């Protein structure tokens, strides 16, 4: 088992403190990992260190040995005459002659403190041996030793939690990078496939004498290709936004202009669905950001509002400049969002199970892109909605100069 050097040093210092202030000549610390105790720090005796460092002891054997222990809080003491011998092959036994005293320390006595995390899981053991006065510890010495057990416990748990967090972060980064690479490959392959199908459809449309059924079939294929292209574009955008090696562009962008262009882009679809889209721009809502990403973010929100509106519905796109930043709201009076779905609408590939949602096209990427763009620009996005009452998406973005770099 590899142990972080800073953790080893911390445990070494704690063991040294036990020797200096708790009245013992030898102290050791073991870590509990996968059912084994790994001894990582031994202080006070070179022979003990040579024998015990990197020692592997099954936790089960310790538990058996401590079955006959006196328990003083986190401390467990097994006098020599009660030892079950379960740890004989794993302990260092000092060569000392005991005092002629009823409370004399026996070289086979066992005294240790169990180190647990917040969940009560055993994470390590602090062992001590050879008390300075040659006697088993009294109440005062036990209190001092307990203090060091608590210190060791806090230090160990903090260090292990930090290491666990670092490992989780590394794993999450690796998984995210793998997903991005898969999306890159898929988007590339699907884009090529869509282009080939579109070329074939265009060629067939140029043929003379096609019947109505063939023409209708080609129209269906063409519509499917356009939807596929839309999904591929979203996948490529999501992969791009997830890259940490590409800095975020920071250009002065008029979010009011972006909103008007997004509405114009979806005007035909809105008319087809009999949905009215209104734009309101207040003051001069400019900010520093990536124009392409901001265009896609606003366009996705407008597209989403139009898609989930019913015939005769109304969508309001409002952009307001304020002292702290720019606020964009996109509101509709459409089918709304279930409470359980509101918590997940910004997840990649998430789509509600509601029939009213499923019968509309989509891959569950549009709002994930919105969230990613807003986050990269240092902003926040939230949704307020109830089923059947429409939805309002609110985006708050910092003004000029507040945009962080990606990664």
Secondary structure, 3 states (H helix, E strand, C coil): CCCCHHHHHHHHHHHHHHHHHCCEEEEEEEEEECCEEEEEEEECCHHHHHHHCCCEEEHHHHHHHHHHCEEECCEEEECHHHCCCCCCCCCCCCCCCCCCCCCECCCCCEEEEEEECCCCCEEEEEEEEEECCCECCCHHHHHHHHHHHHHHHHHHHHHHHHHHHHHHHHHHHHHHHHHHHHHHHHHHHHHHHHHHHHHHHHHHHCCCCCCHHHHHHHHHHHHHHHHHHHHHHHHHHHHHHCCCCCCCCCEEEEHHHHHHHHHHHCHHHHHHCCCEEEEEEECCCEEEECHHHHHHHHHHHHHHHHHCCCCCCEEEEEEEECCCEEEEEEEECCCCCCHHHHCCCCCCCCCCCCHHHHCCCCCCCHHHHHHHHHHHCCCEEEEEECCCCCEEEEEEEECCCCCCCCC
